Amino acid sequence: MRLLNLLFYINIVAVIYAQSHWNLDLKAHWHDTSLVATSMYSNIYNEIWGFQSNSHDYAVIGSTMGTHIIDVTNTDSIFQRAFIPGADQGTQIIHRDYHDYGGYLYMVCQEGSSTLQILNIAHLPDSLSLVYDTDSVFSQAHNIFIDTASSKMYACYVTVANPTPMFMGGAVYDLLDPLSPQLLYAHNQDVHDAFARDDTVFFNSAYKGLEVYDFKNDTMPVFLGSLTGYDFQGYNHSGWLTEDGKYYVMADENHGYPMKVLDVQDLMNINVLAHINSEEDPNSIPHNQIVMGDFLYTAYYYDGLYVHDISDPNVPKLVAYYDTYIGPNDLSYKGAWGVYPFLGKEKILVSDMQTGLYVLGLDAQASTYDFKNKKSDWNIYPSPSSGYISLDLKESNIEVSKVQIVDLSGIRYLEKDIDLALEEGLNIKSFNAPTLLFCLLLDCDGKAIDKKAFINL
């Protein structure tokens, strides 16, 4: 029984402390173990979003039960500020989505007897209130995107419940009155997601590829261009436009299909400039991505958060990663769902479908590293151990100088040069060390490259 309890403990703590990472550090983690998982893939969480209100920073993460507002102002002590129950809840809830506009947070769900919910967030941290919760506009939506410049909300895979049940591929709503969305346009095109800026809308149109429209005339949008028949075309899932409007990065949600960096300066002649993948697994799937400045932030199933420098869009450069998922990789859908970087490089928000919210900090020198040679694949054995462990670095090409053994509070029990550690192993029998310990690999500057947990019996 003691060993079973320890194994359970290590599984929970390892989520926080033992992920493979490079140039991204864990600042905070939040996970509610009381939430139910979906009947599909045992997923608990879904979309991530963020916003600022009255000098406070907030993360928004969806779950099977509703929406969780997490105060991340102080990353040393993040906490759930509020929970908004979903109109429908339970094991069938897979997709929620969010966008904020004008002091309000818009919340949608694609499953069950759901509603459009609008939350007044302008008075946080003092108060917040659910000011709209009805299916009169629509009951379900897969994704939403709000063009703040034109006060329009683009909703994808929309289901209207009343007065007559109806499914729409997408719909556009006027938010000039934020609490009274008005339908402007509806269509039956198969659109999974949208990105909109100043009435130019990029539709990630599933198996039809990418389509771009001008929505200045709400009742008669103008077709501007498309991209179909490209290499690695699959289910066109999501995308994001660079700040200068010249390039668009999109992902097809298929195993092993890389993201595409597009030149969209001439929308009638869109070109693929480069392909991007995580370089972690040939079956990796990019799920959601956001561009901020020169960096592309991508949530990959199983692989976690990957950051690329795309200042040269022809030659994207991997500069950081953090694997939020510690289970085995396979061909289903688990791990990181989404990312939100707009609270700053020290508060990058990531949602993992199994383990919740991660707040990560990006090293200020990220763009100077070459990460292709920094991948870590190493093992500790045996674990559980009886006070003596060995390291296997045969599959790792990272440059390690020293190894340390520390506990959860950071107390160091042992430090050894890596050559001696590999030759002699690590013996901690003589130390009064706790059961849960961590093995840290350090580079020549003394910086921890990676860490893994093990049980010391």
Secondary structure, DSSP 8 states (H G I E B T S, - for coil): -HHHHHHHHHHHHHHHH---EESEEEEEEE--TTS---TTTT--EEEEEEEEETTEEEEEEEESSEEEEEE-SSTTS-EEEEEEE-SS-STT---EEEEEETTEEEEEESSSS--EEEEE-TTTTT--EEEEEESSS-SB-SEEEEETTTTEEEEEEEEE-SSS-EEEEEEEEE-SSTTS-EEEEEE-----EEEEETTEEEEE-BTT-EEEEE-SSTTS-EEEEEE-S-TT---EEEEEE-TTSSEEEEEE-STT--EEEEE-SSTTS-EEEEEE--SS-TT--EEEEEEETTEEEEEEBTTEEEEEE-SSTTS-EEEEEE----S---SS--BEEEEE-TT-TT-EEEEETTTEEEEEEE-TTGGG--GGG-----EEESSSBSSEEEEE-TT------EEEEEETT--EEEEEEHHHHHHH-EE-TTS---SEEEEEEE-TTS-EEEEEEEEB-
